[in-house]
């Protein structure tokens, strides 16, 4: 539901080294998700862009 790494940095500016590292980690996680889905023969899955470590700030109606 979240990217699981977004909260690791307080600075997510486009040219920031930390931002680049976080982006690469997110991309790697998405590639792994796709690979595992293929192995498990899962044809549909969804990625959501909820804030990492801040799910308490999201209304339940938005999650459901």
C-alpha positions as CSV (number, residue, x, y, z in Angstrom):
1,X,0.0,0.0,0.0
2,X,3.0,2.3,0.6
3,X,6.4,2.3,-1.0
4,X,8.0,1.2,2.3
5,X,11.0,3.5,1.9
6,X,9.6,7.0,1.5
7,X,9.8,7.9,5.2
8,X,13.5,7.1,5.3
9,X,14.3,10.6,4.0
10,X,13.1,14.0,5.1
11,X,14.4,15.6,2.0
12,X,13.1,14.3,-1.3
13,X,14.4,17.0,-3.7
14,X,14.8,15.8,-7.3
15,X,18.6,16.2,-7.4
16,X,19.3,15.0,-3.8
17,X,21.4,11.8,-3.5
18,X,19.1,10.4,-0.9
19,X,16.1,11.1,-3.1
20,X,17.8,9.2,-6.0
21,X,18.5,6.3,-3.6
22,X,14.9,6.1,-2.4
23,X,13.7,6.2,-6.0
24,X,15.9,3.3,-6.9
25,X,14.8,1.3,-3.9
26,X,11.1,1.9,-4.9
27,X,11.9,0.9,-8.5
28,X,13.7,-2.3,-7.2
29,X,10.7,-3.2,-5.0
30,X,8.3,-2.8,-8.0
31,X,10.6,-5.0,-10.1
32,X,10.7,-7.7,-7.4
33,X,6.9,-7.5,-7.0
34,X,6.5,-8.1,-10.7
35,X,8.9,-11.0,-10.7
36,X,7.2,-12.7,-7.7
37,X,3.8,-12.1,-9.3
38,X,5.0,-14.0,-12.4
39,X,6.4,-16.8,-10.3
40,X,3.1,-17.1,-8.4
41,X,1.0,-16.8,-11.5
42,X,-0.7,-13.7,-10.2
43,X,-2.2,-11.8,-13.2
44,X,-3.5,-8.7,-11.4
45,X,-2.1,-6.7,-8.5
46,X,-2.3,-3.1,-7.5
47,X,0.2,-0.6,-6.2
48,X,-1.1,2.3,-4.1
49,X,0.7,5.5,-3.4
50,X,-0.2,6.0,0.3
51,X,2.3,7.9,2.5
52,X,4.9,5.6,4.1
53,X,4.6,5.4,7.9
54,X,1.7,7.9,7.9
55,X,-1.3,5.6,7.2
56,X,-2.9,7.1,10.3
57,X,-3.2,10.4,8.3
58,X,-5.3,8.7,5.5
59,X,-9.1,8.5,5.9
60,X,-10.3,4.9,6.0
61,X,-12.7,5.6,3.2
62,X,-9.7,6.3,1.0
63,X,-8.1,3.0,1.9
64,X,-11.2,0.9,1.4
